[in-house]
Amino acid sequence: MQYGVSMFPTHYAIDPATLAREAEQRGFESLLFPEHTHIPTSRRSPYPGGGELPRMYVHTYDPFVALTAAAAATENIKVGTGICLIIERDPITTAKEVASLDHLSGGRFLFGVGAGWNREEMENHGTDPRTRMALMSERIHAMREIWTHDEAEFHGKYVDFDPIWSWPKPAQKPHPPVLVGGMGATVEDRVLAFGDEWLAQRVTPETMDAFAGRVTELQRRAADAGRGPIPISMFSARPDRSAVEQYAEAGVSRCYFPLPAAGRDEVLPVLDRCAELMTGG
């Protein structure tokens, strides 16, 4: 089992560079930052976690800026998006940002992606919520072309460009791993179509058996397609020993423990408690 942490990188919380150094010193394998460009004030889309939307959602840094600060302050810990809202981003620009961060970090970038839940937010970016999954698929396939070809081109329904040059290419070959986030009924299809890993979330003790069945079926489908085992990460993993053991039994290979978007004095004790799970404390 590998262990990482995640936090909303807000301007009022512990800064990204300090958090990354502290996580690296404690032996965490990776650090993820999520993304929201903004939150519409209408609040028509309900918060998936239930209740009022937490303050941190409207105070986040741009993830690529925050992750660059984190990567520059560290040597070994992997840094990644958890998740990057592809449906709100230009694919050519995003491909450049991913390649640049992976190159500058020495190949330490993890590209967590997803389609998001806030329909008003995506609409403000010109995205039709009804077609966001198809849009995400095309944009990721287009980025793969940019990362892996000297002269890349893509012609789809939502993404269309003639041959282009774009460097640097990512340090990782053929490109940084794409972690597909989500728990919807068709997320496994997207993992198989354009993902390298599944970034699962919100698995409770009551839903663990059903989740384990989904993992088994995903691995069967991957084998049928000629692929090796697909790594499974658990986002917002419950930080206790029994939960970690259950995740492992279900086929999870990496746990991401959530940290509060708060100051150093509040975050570091939580980080210490999570670190104890790596050492058997």
C-alpha positions, 0 to 999 in steps of 0.5 A: 500500500502506498500513502498520500495526502490531499488538501484544498490549497487555499490562500488562508491554509498552510502554503503548498511548498511547506505542506509538500516538504512536511509530507515528504519528510514524513514519507508520504508517496504523493500529494494531491490538490483539487481544482475549482476555478470558481463557484457560482453564487446561485448554488443550484448544484447540490454539494455531493458531500451534503449540507453547505458547501465548505468555504475552501471550494471558493478560495483555492489556488490554481492547482498547477501553480500550487503544485509547481510550488510544491514540486520546487520545494521537494525532491521525491514526493509525487504531486498531482491533481485530484482532480483537474476539471478537464471540461473547464480547460483548453486541451492544448494549454492544459497539455502544455501545463502538464508537460511543463510541470512533469518536466520541471518536477523530474517526472513526479506528476500524477494527472488526476482528471474528472468531469466535475459535479457543479453544472453552473460552474462548467456552463460558465466555461461554455460546457454543456453538462449533458455532453461533458463526459464525451468532451472530457474523453476527446480532450484527454485523447487530444492531450495524449497526442500532443504529449506523444507526437512531435507533430500532433493533430486531432480531429473530433466532434469537440476538439479539432486541430491540425498538426502542431508543435508543442514542447516540452514533452513530459518527462514520464513516458509516454506521459504522466499516469492519468487517474480517472476520478469518479464513482458513477456507473460508467467510470470504469468505461472511462478508466479503460478508454483513456485512464491508467488508474482509477481514483475512487472515493466515498466508499463506506463500510456499507458499500465496500463489498459492492466496491470490491466487486466493481474492482474485480470486474474492472480488472477482468475487463482490463485483462480481456482488453490485454492490459495489466492490472489497473492501480486503484487509489482511494481519495479521501480515505478514512484514516484508520487502520481497519479502513486501510485494511478493508481498502487493501482487501478490495484491491486498493493500492494507494490511500489519500488521506484528506487534510483540512484547509487550515493553518500549519498548527492545525494541519501538521497534527493531522498529518502526523496521525495519518503518518502513523498508519504508514508505520504501524503506529 
